[in-house]
Amino acid sequence: MTILKKEHVLQQTKLWIENFVIGLNICPFSARSYNEDAISYTVQFGDDDQDLLNAFGSILLQMNDDKEDQISNAFFILPNFSELDDLLDLTEDLNGLLEDHSLESTFQLVSFHPYYIFDGAESTDPANKRNQSPFPMIHILRSEEVERAIEEFGDTQKIVVRNIELLRSQN
């Protein structure tokens, strides 16, 4: 059994963002926040429910208290969530928590996992790589930034189509 260190997890996550997300332009909005060092990273090795909620709450407080929006978005990295379904269940629970605290219009959550498979997709479909990451993680986005990016870009469905075509053409 390999014991992961926080530094290794952070390094691999940042390399994935640089080489895959930005390098292949999977998300055309990511380079700015990455280059401005405006991304917060939290690595949580445990899977205790209370510890997860506390860590998630701390991220939200940090982002919410950041009145100058120096933290554009955050990655909640969960290396011990080896099962995709467990990560998706946690994401659903955290979305419920956002709703319970009337924060669903402030933050949006996106799940990433090494074995991510889109609903209805074949496991071998290269398009799944869009949400495959080196470690299980939840990306916490500011809703206003997402809305601003959509206004600037226009039809974001074009990004999805482009990414699917790109990833399928690489195999």
N, C-alpha and C positions, 0 to 999 in steps of 0.2 A: 504494500500500500504506500503510495506516494503522499508525503505530507507537503502541502502547498504553503508557501509563505506569501504574506500580503504583498510584498514587493514584487514577487514573480507574477501574481495575479494582476496587479496594476500595470506592470510592464507589458504583459501579453494583451491586456485590454486596450492599452494605448496603441500598441502596434496594430491591432485589429482595426481600430478607428482610423489610424493613419493609412494603412495599406489597403484595407478593404472599403470601409465606409467612405473615406475621403478619396483614396487612390482610384477607386472605380467610380467615384461620384454617385454612390448608391443613395446618399442623402445630400442633395446640393446645398443644404442649409447648415451642414455640420462643420465645415472647415472654419468658419468664422469663430464660433464658440471654442473650438479646439485650439485654434491658433492664438486666441486671446486668453487662453488658460482659464476659461469661464465655465469649466465643467467640474463638478464635485464628484468624487469617487468614494464610495463606502463599501468596504469588503466585510461581509458578515459570514463567518464560518459556521456558526451554530445554526440549528433549526428549531430552537425552542420558540414557541409562539410568542411569548412575552418579549423575549429578546429581539425577535424580528419586528414586532410592533414598535418597540422602543427605538430601534435603529431607524426604522422608516419614519417614525414621528420626528426624530431628531433631524433627519434630512429635510422634511417638510418645514420644520421650524426654522432651520438655517436658511432655506430658500425664501420663506415667507418674511423673515426678518431682514432679508437682504433688500433694503429699500432702493438701492441703486442698481439692482439687477446685475450685480457682478457675477452671480452664479446663474448662468443661462439655463443649465439643465444638470441632471445628476444621474449617475449610474449606481444602482444598488446591486452589488455583485454578490452572488450567493453560490459559491463553489460547491457546497454540499448538496445542492438540489439536483441530483443526477437524473431524476425522472422529470421529463417534460410536463407530465400531467400535474405533478406536485407544484411546479413553478406556475403553471397556468391557474391552478386553484388558488395559490397565494396571490397572484395578480388580481384575480376576481375578488378575493377577500379585501385586498388593499383598495381596490376600486370602490367596494362597499363602504370602507372606512372613509374614503374621500367624500362619498355621498352623505354619510352620517354626519359629517362635519361641514357640509355645504362647501366643499373644496373641489368638487368635480368640474367646476367651471374655471378653476385656477390651475389645476394640474391634470396632465394626461399621462397614462402609463402605457409603455410598450414592452412586451416580453421578448427576450432573446435567450436562446438555448443552443448548445452544441448540436442537439438532435431535433431542432425545430422542424416541424412538418405542418404546412398550412392545411387547414381543414379541406378535405376532398382531394388533396394532392397525393401523388405517389411518393413514397419515401425516397426514391431515387431521382426525383425531379430537381434539377439544379436550381430552380427558382426558389426552393426552400432556403437557399443560402442567404437570402435577404434578411432573415431573422435568425441565422445561425451565428453564434458568437463563441469565443474560446471558453467562456464560462457562462453558467446560467446567470441572468441578470434582468433587472427591470430598469428601463430608462424612464426617468421622471422628467417630463417636459412642462414648461410653462405654457398654458393654453394660449395666452396672448401672443407668445412668440410663434406658435404654430399658426395661429390665425394670420399674423403678419406675414409669415412665409407664404402662406396660401395666397394672400392678396398680391404679393410680389411675383409669385411664380405663375399663378393662374391655375390651370387644371392639373392638380397634383396626380391625377390618375395616369397622366403621361409618364410620370416618374416610375410608377409601378410597372407599366407596360415596358418601358425602356429597360428597367432592371431585369425583368423576366427574360426579355429577348437577349440582353447582354450575358446573363448567367447561363442561359441555355446554349448560347453560341460558343461559349468557352469549353464546352464538353464535347 
